[in-house]
Amino acid sequence: MEEKKIKVIINKKTIELESNNPDLKALIDLILSQNDDYDFNNIEIKAEDEKFDKQGFKEILIESISEFKNKLELLEMKKKTDAQTIEKLIKEIEKKMNS
């Protein structure tokens, strides 16, 4: 199977993905390096293969980014809640030990 190359351009930076072995880590790193206010609808997709569905790939990528960022936000909220719970438990234990 012939190797196809897909270029993903985010905020003027390009990641080249190979169809047989895409460098997803580089793509994820580039996504995470964007400011919170970056509009991922501005992503550009370029492909050598004229038959490649660039718009479909872009839509899937944008949807995946949105889901990924939402999960990161939920994890961050859970982390904060857990930290608050732990702090509360520590204070309760300290209070009981000092009583």
C-alpha positions in Angstrom: 0.0 0.0 0.0 1.4 3.4 -1.0 2.3 5.8 1.8 0.0 8.9 1.7 0.9 12.1 3.4 -1.6 14.4 5.1 -0.6 17.8 6.3 -2.4 19.3 9.3 -1.8 23.0 9.7 -2.7 24.5 13.1 -1.9 28.2 13.8 0.7 28.3 11.0 2.5 25.2 12.2 2.4 22.0 10.1 2.4 18.4 11.2 2.8 15.8 8.4 1.0 12.6 9.1 1.9 9.4 7.1 -1.1 7.2 6.4 0.7 4.0 7.5 2.4 5.5 10.5 0.9 8.8 11.6 2.9 10.7 14.3 -0.1 11.3 16.6 2.1 12.4 19.5 3.3 15.4 17.5 -0.3 16.2 16.5 -1.5 16.0 20.1 1.5 18.1 21.3 0.6 20.8 18.7 -3.1 20.7 19.7 -2.2 21.1 23.4 0.2 23.9 22.8 -2.6 26.1 21.5 -4.1 28.8 23.6 -7.6 28.1 25.0 -9.1 30.8 22.7 -7.7 29.2 19.5 -10.5 28.3 17.1 -9.8 24.8 15.8 -12.2 25.4 13.0 -9.2 27.3 11.4 -7.3 24.0 11.0 -6.1 23.4 7.4 -5.8 19.9 5.9 -3.7 19.2 2.8 -3.3 15.9 1.1 -1.5 14.6 -1.9 -4.3 12.2 -2.7 -7.1 14.0 -4.4 -9.6 11.3 -3.3 -8.8 11.9 0.4 -11.8 13.4 2.2 -10.1 16.5 3.7 -13.3 18.1 4.9 -14.4 14.8 6.6 -11.0 14.3 8.2 -11.1 17.9 9.5 -14.6 17.5 11.0 -13.5 14.3 12.7 -10.3 16.0 14.0 -12.2 19.0 15.3 -14.8 16.8 17.0 -12.0 14.7 18.6 -10.2 17.8 19.8 -13.4 19.1 21.4 -14.0 15.8 23.1 -10.4 15.5 24.2 -10.3 19.1 25.6 -13.7 18.5 27.4 -12.3 15.4 29.1 -9.1 17.3 30.1 -11.3 20.0 31.7 -13.4 17.3 33.5 -10.2 15.7 34.8 -8.9 19.0 36.0 -12.2 19.7 37.8 -12.1 16.3 39.4 -8.5 16.9 40.4 -9.4 20.1 42.1 -12.4 18.5 43.9 -10.3 15.6 45.0 -7.6 18.0 46.3 -10.3 19.9 48.3 -11.7 16.7 49.7 -8.2 15.6 50.8 -7.5 18.9 52.3 -10.8 18.8 54.2 -10.0 15.2 55.5 -6.5 16.3 56.6 -7.9 19.2 58.6 -10.5 16.9 60.2 -7.8 14.4 61.1 -5.6 17.1 62.5 -8.5 18.5 64.5 -9.2 15.1 66.0 -5.5 14.5 66.8 -5.3 17.9 68.5 -8.5 17.3 70.6 
